[in-house]
């Protein structure tokens, strides 16, 4: 019992250090022309496994996305917006 308790405590202490550091990508999003477009883009991105946050800037036509690079790539984010009807590209 004591060994399993120690193992659990060690796992809890070590696991956060093994987690991937969140990555951020800025996408330049095309075709956002109305007030509903940013909502659609945001929802499409938030459905992608590994995305923790998506902020859409309608005026500048960008999406700033925080994600786990172990679960999704920037190409996967572009794919999500494109499938929602909004082509995008990663800002370099």
C-alpha positions as CSV (number, residue, x, y, z in Angstrom):
1,X,0.0,0.0,0.0
2,X,2.7,2.4,1.0
3,X,4.7,1.7,-2.3
4,X,1.7,2.5,-4.4
5,X,1.1,5.7,-2.5
6,X,4.7,6.7,-3.1
7,X,4.4,5.8,-6.8
8,X,1.3,7.9,-7.1
9,X,2.9,10.9,-5.5
10,X,6.0,10.6,-7.7
11,X,3.8,10.3,-10.8
12,X,1.9,13.4,-9.9
13,X,5.1,15.3,-9.3
14,X,6.8,14.1,-12.5
15,X,4.0,14.1,-15.1
16,X,3.6,17.9,-15.3
17,X,7.2,18.2,-16.3
18,X,6.8,15.7,-19.1
19,X,3.8,17.6,-20.6
20,X,4.5,19.4,-23.8
21,X,5.0,23.1,-23.7
22,X,2.0,24.8,-25.3
23,X,2.8,26.3,-28.8
24,X,1.2,29.4,-30.3
25,X,0.5,29.9,-34.0
26,X,-1.0,32.9,-35.7
27,X,-3.1,32.1,-38.8
28,X,-4.0,34.6,-41.5
29,X,-7.6,33.7,-42.2
30,X,-9.3,34.5,-45.5
31,X,-12.9,35.1,-46.3
32,X,-14.0,36.4,-42.9
33,X,-16.5,39.0,-44.1
34,X,-19.3,39.0,-41.5
35,X,-19.7,39.1,-37.8
36,X,-20.5,35.3,-37.7
37,X,-17.4,34.3,-39.5
38,X,-15.1,34.6,-36.4
39,X,-17.4,32.5,-34.4
40,X,-17.3,29.8,-37.0
41,X,-13.5,29.9,-37.2
42,X,-13.2,29.8,-33.4
43,X,-15.5,26.8,-33.1
44,X,-13.7,24.9,-35.9
45,X,-10.3,25.5,-34.1
46,X,-11.6,24.6,-30.7
47,X,-12.9,21.3,-31.9
48,X,-9.3,20.2,-32.9
49,X,-7.8,17.9,-30.2
50,X,-4.9,19.6,-28.6
51,X,-6.2,23.2,-29.0
52,X,-6.5,24.9,-25.7
53,X,-7.4,28.4,-26.9
54,X,-8.3,30.2,-30.0
55,X,-8.6,34.0,-30.3
56,X,-10.0,35.5,-33.5
57,X,-9.2,39.1,-34.6
58,X,-11.9,39.9,-37.2
59,X,-10.3,43.3,-38.0
60,X,-6.9,41.9,-38.7
61,X,-8.2,38.6,-40.2
62,X,-6.1,36.5,-37.8
63,X,-6.5,33.6,-35.4
64,X,-4.1,33.2,-32.6
65,X,-4.1,29.5,-31.5
66,X,-2.5,27.9,-28.4
67,X,-2.1,24.2,-28.8
68,X,-0.3,21.0,-27.8
69,X,2.2,20.2,-30.5
70,X,2.1,16.6,-29.5
71,X,-1.5,16.4,-30.5
72,X,-1.8,18.7,-33.5
73,X,0.4,20.6,-35.9
74,X,0.0,24.0,-37.4
75,X,-1.0,22.2,-40.6
76,X,-3.8,20.6,-38.7
77,X,-5.0,24.0,-37.6
78,X,-5.0,25.2,-41.2
79,X,-6.9,22.1,-42.3
80,X,-9.6,22.8,-39.6
81,X,-10.2,26.4,-40.8
82,X,-10.2,25.3,-44.5
83,X,-12.7,22.6,-43.8
84,X,-14.9,25.2,-42.1
85,X,-14.8,27.3,-45.3
86,X,-12.0,29.7,-44.3
87,X,-8.6,29.1,-46.0
88,X,-5.7,30.1,-43.8
89,X,-2.0,30.1,-43.6
90,X,0.5,30.3,-40.8
91,X,2.0,33.7,-40.4
92,X,5.7,33.6,-40.5
